Amino acid sequence: MQDDDVLKCIHHLNLSTLLLSQRMIEKDKVMAMYRLGIDEKTADILSNLSASQMLVLSETNQLTFQFRFKNSAMIEKLTEESRISDIKQMHTGILLSSLLLDSINK
């Protein structure tokens, strides 16, 4: 992949994430805050961004959102084979919830 292609992908991903975030916040703010791992003030700011503000924010050469998995052990645990797929989804939810609580309590 060429550098220009990578930058285009980053721009598209940033814009898509911002648009999705706004839709989620509009539909159910509390659930969106939980799923996005953001606080209420951030949710309010995101929901009020204009199209031009989102374009400016998305056209950076960096991802505007971060992975919530901070280490390889988390990803390995959540991607290892499991006989019960529903439990894997629950484990992921629990892990992400605990990460969100940790960040709020800091």
Secondary structure per residue as TSV (DSSP state, phi and psi in degrees):
chain	resnum	aa	ss	phi	psi
A	1	M	-	360.0	132.1
A	2	Q	-	-76.2	157.7
A	3	D	H	-57.7	-40.3
A	4	D	H	-62.3	-39.0
A	5	D	H	-64.9	-40.9
A	6	V	H	-62.8	-45.7
A	7	L	H	-62.0	-41.3
A	8	K	H	-61.4	-42.3
A	9	C	H	-63.5	-41.2
A	10	I	H	-62.0	-45.5
A	11	H	H	-60.2	-45.5
A	12	H	H	-64.5	-42.7
A	13	L	H	-64.3	-43.8
A	14	N	H	-59.4	-48.4
A	15	L	H	-65.2	-42.9
A	16	S	H	-60.5	-42.5
A	17	T	H	-66.0	-40.5
A	18	L	H	-65.1	-43.2
A	19	L	H	-64.6	-44.8
A	20	L	H	-61.0	-43.4
A	21	S	H	-58.8	-44.9
A	22	Q	H	-61.5	-42.5
A	23	R	H	-64.1	-43.3
A	24	M	H	-62.6	-43.5
A	25	I	H	-64.9	-40.5
A	26	E	H	-63.9	-39.5
A	27	K	H	-74.7	-48.1
A	28	D	-	-155.7	95.8
A	29	K	H	-59.6	-45.6
A	30	V	H	-64.6	-45.3
A	31	M	H	-65.7	-38.4
A	32	A	H	-62.9	-42.9
A	33	M	H	-60.1	-42.1
A	34	Y	H	-64.6	-50.3
A	35	R	H	-67.8	-33.5
A	36	L	H	-86.1	-16.5
A	37	G	T	71.8	39.2
A	38	I	-	-123.4	161.3
A	39	D	-	-90.3	175.2
A	40	E	H	-64.5	-39.8
A	41	K	H	-62.6	-42.9
A	42	T	H	-63.8	-41.4
A	43	A	H	-60.6	-42.2
A	44	D	H	-63.8	-42.8
A	45	I	H	-63.6	-47.6
A	46	L	H	-60.7	-42.2
A	47	S	H	-68.2	-22.0
A	48	N	T	-100.0	3.6
A	49	L	-	-67.8	136.6
A	50	S	-	-80.5	167.7
A	51	A	H	-59.3	-42.3
A	52	S	H	-68.0	-36.3
A	53	Q	H	-64.8	-39.5
A	54	M	H	-66.4	-38.5
A	55	L	H	-63.0	-45.3
A	56	V	H	-61.2	-45.9
A	57	L	H	-65.8	-35.7
A	58	S	H	-77.6	-20.7
A	59	E	T	-88.5	25.7
A	60	T	S	-84.8	167.2
A	61	N	S	-93.4	13.7
A	62	Q	S	-124.8	152.3
A	63	L	-	-68.9	136.9
A	64	T	S	-84.4	-17.0
A	65	F	S	-117.3	153.9
A	66	Q	-	-112.4	155.6
A	67	F	-	-67.6	143.0
A	68	R	S	-87.5	-12.5
A	69	F	-	-80.7	115.4
A	70	K	-	-93.8	-9.2
A	71	N	S	-150.4	163.7
A	72	S	H	-68.4	-29.5
A	73	A	H	-61.0	-38.5
A	74	M	H	-62.5	-48.0
A	75	I	H	-65.0	-42.1
A	76	E	H	-61.3	-44.3
A	77	K	H	-63.0	-41.4
A	78	L	H	-78.7	-14.6
A	79	T	H	-109.5	-1.3
A	80	E	S	-72.0	158.0
A	81	E	-	-58.7	139.5
A	82	S	-	-141.6	142.8
A	83	R	S	-77.2	-23.2
A	84	I	-	-121.0	105.9
A	85	S	H	-67.8	-30.7
A	86	D	H	-63.4	-36.1
A	87	I	H	-67.7	-36.8
A	88	K	H	-60.6	-41.4
A	89	Q	H	-64.7	-40.8
A	90	M	H	-63.4	-43.5
A	91	H	H	-60.7	-42.3
A	92	T	H	-61.9	-45.5
A	93	G	H	-60.4	-42.9
A	94	I	H	-64.4	-45.5
A	95	L	H	-61.2	-47.5
A	96	L	H	-66.5	-35.7
A	97	S	H	-64.1	-42.6
A	98	S	H	-66.1	-36.4
A	99	L	H	-63.9	-40.6
A	100	L	H	-64.6	-44.3
A	101	L	H	-62.9	-41.2
A	102	D	H	-59.3	-43.2
A	103	S	H	-69.7	-31.7
A	104	I	H	-71.1	-38.4
A	105	N	H	-76.7	-8.2
A	106	K	-	-81.4	360.0
